[in-house]
């Protein structure tokens, strides 16, 4: 195997190991970065829902409760959770993959009853009272979803309607009945606000970024190999070939060869100068013998 091939083999081995390490760490970094972006989206949606609930509770509900219609007909628009869900339904018209749920173990509206995995989250908050958020991932038919959940506590305003059925507004009882949504206790974790955001788009972007990075590094690697080969040929291999060619000619008895040109002061130049001195010494030795 020639010198250039050996050097190329070493370079390919080194670059291959480097590419594997870079691919491993880059994928971890890009995936985590994508996860953080998705989490930021979930937290933004969570904050938006909380702001909607606060606005409804503090400004909309007091106004609607003063209307004559409120006493005869239950107005769900006065409920903060209804306002948050109604707002988000409009958002889902544009972003159908995004989901926000105000899930409860014992809701008034059965549409808000927690699914099995949501009930597990609610029980997690009930068993860990100090936790204010839980972030996780779960698989779905459309791909992985990242969710951010926060506990829903039974505040004093909630107990007006949910502590005992006998205390609830008649309009609400007429709409939802007396069988669900009662028996809540002060500061009890009764549900969870769960925001689910798809990860497939962010992960896809991370994968595209990784492929672009590896493609760019591969192109740089190939260009580096080509430039190194050219440099090695011009600086090392071609001068050594001249020395080798002259040595072969001299070994066949043709001593009348002009000395090789010495360029520079590097190791190759030293080898060339040493060969010239050996050539001169060989000529003098033959002259003495003759």
QUIQUISUL-V832976 format. One record per residue. RES is the residue in one small letter. PSI is psi in whole degrees, 0 to 359 (NA if undefined). Layout:
RES_PSI, RES_PSI
This chain:
x_131, x_163, x_315, x_321, x_320, x_316, x_318, x_321, x_317, x_316, x_317, x_318, x_313, x_313, x_325, x_315, x_316, x_319, x_321, x_316, x_316, x_317, x_319, x_307, x_324, x_320, x_316, x_317, x_313, x_323, x_317, x_322, x_319, x_320, x_319, x_323, x_316, x_320, x_321, x_320, x_317, x_317, x_326, x_317, x_320, x_315, x_322, x_317, x_319, x_320, x_321, x_317, x_317, x_317, x_316, x_316, x_322, x_332, x_322, x_311, x_314, x_326, x_316, x_328, x_343, x_352, x_146, x_329, x_333, x_326, x_331, x_329, x_134, x_125, x_103, x_341, x_345, x_350, x_123, x_319, x_323, x_317, x_317, x_316, x_320, x_320, x_317, x_331, x_325, x_326, x_322, x_341, x_330, x_324, x_79, x_340, x_342, x_135, x_136, x_133, x_137, x_79, x_141, x_153, x_327, x_72, x_160, x_313, x_118, x_343, x_338, x_6, x_136, x_138, x_174, x_312, x_331, x_322, x_325, x_320, x_317, x_316, x_329, x_315, x_325, x_325, x_347, x_81, x_338, x_351, x_131, x_351, x_147, x_127, x_136, x_182, x_152, x_150, x_144, x_165, x_335, x_2, x_177, x_143, x_138, x_134, x_148, x_122, x_140, x_146, x_149, x_119, x_148, x_99, x_171, x_324, x_331, x_326, x_342, x_324, x_339, x_1, x_308, x_140, x_330, x_339, x_350, x_152, x_139, x_325, x_323, x_319, x_323, x_330, x_319, x_349, x_182, x_5, x_343, x_151, x_21, x_169, x_12, x_148, x_154, x_134, x_16, x_142, x_107, x_347, x_193, x_141, x_119, x_119, x_124, x_129, x_133, x_141, x_349, x_319, x_314, x_319, x_322, x_319, x_322, x_318, x_319, x_320, x_320, x_316, x_318, x_319, x_312, x_323, x_316, x_317, x_322, x_318, x_318, x_320, x_312, x_318, x_321, x_317, x_314, x_313, x_320, x_320, x_316, x_315, x_316, x_321, x_314, x_322, x_326, x_303, x_314, x_315, x_321, x_326, x_323, x_316, x_317, x_319, x_315, x_321, x_322, x_318, x_315, x_324, x_342, x_9, x_0, x_88, x_339, x_68, x_139, x_148, x_150, x_146, x_129, x_119, x_123, x_190, x_23, x_186, x_323, x_320, x_322, x_320, x_317, x_315, x_319, x_320, x_319, x_318, x_320, x_319, x_314, x_317, x_323, x_319, x_315, x_324, x_318, x_324, x_321, x_323, x_327, x_NA
